[in-house]
Amino acid sequence: MEKLPKELRTGEDIVDWMRFLNGKTREEFERMAGTSEYFGEAYEALQRLSADERKRLEYEQRDKALKDYNSQMDSARSRINNGLSLLFIILLIRLTQPLPRILTVTEDRI
């Protein structure tokens, strides 16, 4: 949005850009491109980018790598939380806490 001319930074214009960027079909983009020279230029840029097979593949690889990374991080967080819960239970057992007390303390951690 920072690259837009100042006269195109109103709330209504921003909503229009959000609609444009949220387009799902070629027809939606073409319709919006016909409403503004800026949308037209943006649509032409999108067409050039989508026509470039190498750029599309690079984008898909980056997108996949990001999704894989996020999935791995979520999995690691889950394993760490499960491990910490188990360590907490073991610690309570070693401190000779009675089973009802252990279950009460760890109820929200398991």
C-alpha positions as CSV (number, residue, x, y, z in Angstrom):
1,M,0.0,0.0,0.0
2,E,3.0,2.3,0.6
3,K,3.6,2.4,-3.2
4,L,0.1,3.7,-3.9
5,P,-0.2,7.4,-4.7
6,K,-1.5,9.4,-1.8
7,E,-4.9,10.0,-3.5
8,L,-5.5,6.2,-3.5
9,R,-4.9,5.5,0.2
10,T,-8.5,6.1,1.4
11,G,-10.3,3.4,3.3
12,E,-12.5,2.7,0.3
13,D,-9.5,2.3,-2.0
14,I,-7.8,0.0,0.5
15,V,-10.9,-2.2,0.6
16,D,-10.9,-2.3,-3.2
17,W,-7.3,-3.4,-3.2
18,M,-8.1,-6.1,-0.7
19,R,-10.9,-7.3,-3.0
20,F,-8.5,-7.3,-5.9
21,L,-5.8,-9.2,-4.1
22,N,-8.4,-11.7,-2.9
23,G,-9.5,-12.5,-6.4
24,K,-9.9,-16.2,-7.2
25,T,-10.6,-16.3,-10.9
26,R,-9.2,-14.7,-14.0
27,E,-12.7,-13.2,-14.6
28,E,-12.6,-11.4,-11.2
29,F,-9.2,-9.9,-11.9
30,E,-10.2,-8.8,-15.4
31,R,-13.3,-7.2,-14.1
32,M,-11.4,-5.3,-11.5
33,A,-8.6,-4.4,-14.0
34,G,-11.2,-2.6,-16.1
35,T,-12.2,-0.3,-13.2
36,S,-8.8,1.4,-12.6
37,E,-5.5,1.9,-14.4
38,Y,-3.8,0.8,-11.2
39,F,-5.7,-2.5,-11.1
40,G,-5.0,-2.9,-14.8
41,E,-1.2,-2.5,-14.2
42,A,-1.4,-4.9,-11.2
43,Y,-3.3,-7.4,-13.3
44,E,-0.7,-7.2,-16.1
45,A,2.1,-7.8,-13.5
46,L,0.2,-10.8,-12.2
47,Q,-0.1,-12.2,-15.7
48,R,3.6,-11.7,-16.4
49,L,4.5,-13.5,-13.1
50,S,2.1,-16.3,-13.7
51,A,3.4,-16.8,-17.2
52,D,6.9,-17.2,-15.9
53,E,7.1,-20.9,-15.0
54,R,10.4,-20.6,-13.1
55,K,9.0,-17.9,-10.9
56,R,5.9,-19.9,-10.2
57,L,7.9,-23.0,-9.3
58,E,10.1,-20.9,-7.0
59,Y,7.1,-19.4,-5.3
60,E,5.5,-22.9,-4.8
61,Q,8.8,-24.2,-3.4
62,R,9.1,-21.3,-0.9
63,D,5.4,-21.8,0.0
64,K,5.9,-25.5,0.6
65,A,9.1,-24.9,2.6
66,L,7.3,-22.4,4.8
67,K,4.4,-24.8,5.4
68,D,6.8,-27.7,6.1
69,Y,8.8,-25.5,8.6
70,N,5.6,-24.4,10.4
71,S,4.4,-28.0,10.6
72,Q,7.8,-29.1,12.0
73,M,7.8,-26.3,14.6
74,D,4.2,-27.2,15.7
75,S,5.3,-30.8,16.0
76,A,8.4,-29.9,18.0
77,R,6.4,-27.7,20.4
78,S,4.0,-30.5,21.0
79,R,6.7,-33.0,21.7
80,I,8.4,-30.5,24.0
81,N,5.2,-29.8,25.9
82,N,4.5,-33.6,26.2
83,G,8.0,-34.2,27.4
84,L,7.8,-31.4,30.0
85,S,4.5,-32.8,31.3
86,L,6.0,-36.2,31.6
87,L,9.1,-34.8,33.4
88,F,6.8,-32.9,35.8
89,I,4.8,-36.1,36.6
90,I,8.1,-38.0,37.2
91,L,9.3,-35.2,39.5
92,L,6.1,-35.3,41.5
93,I,6.4,-39.1,41.8
94,R,10.0,-38.8,43.0
95,L,8.9,-36.2,45.5
96,T,6.6,-39.0,46.8
97,Q,3.4,-37.1,46.1
98,P,0.3,-39.3,46.4
99,L,-1.4,-40.2,43.1
100,P,-4.6,-38.1,43.7
101,R,-2.4,-35.1,44.3
102,I,-0.4,-35.8,41.1
103,L,-3.6,-36.1,39.1
104,T,-4.9,-32.9,40.5
105,V,-1.8,-30.9,39.8
106,T,-1.2,-32.3,36.3
107,E,-4.8,-32.4,35.2
108,D,-4.5,-29.4,32.8
109,R,-1.0,-30.5,31.6
110,I,-1.9,-33.9,30.2
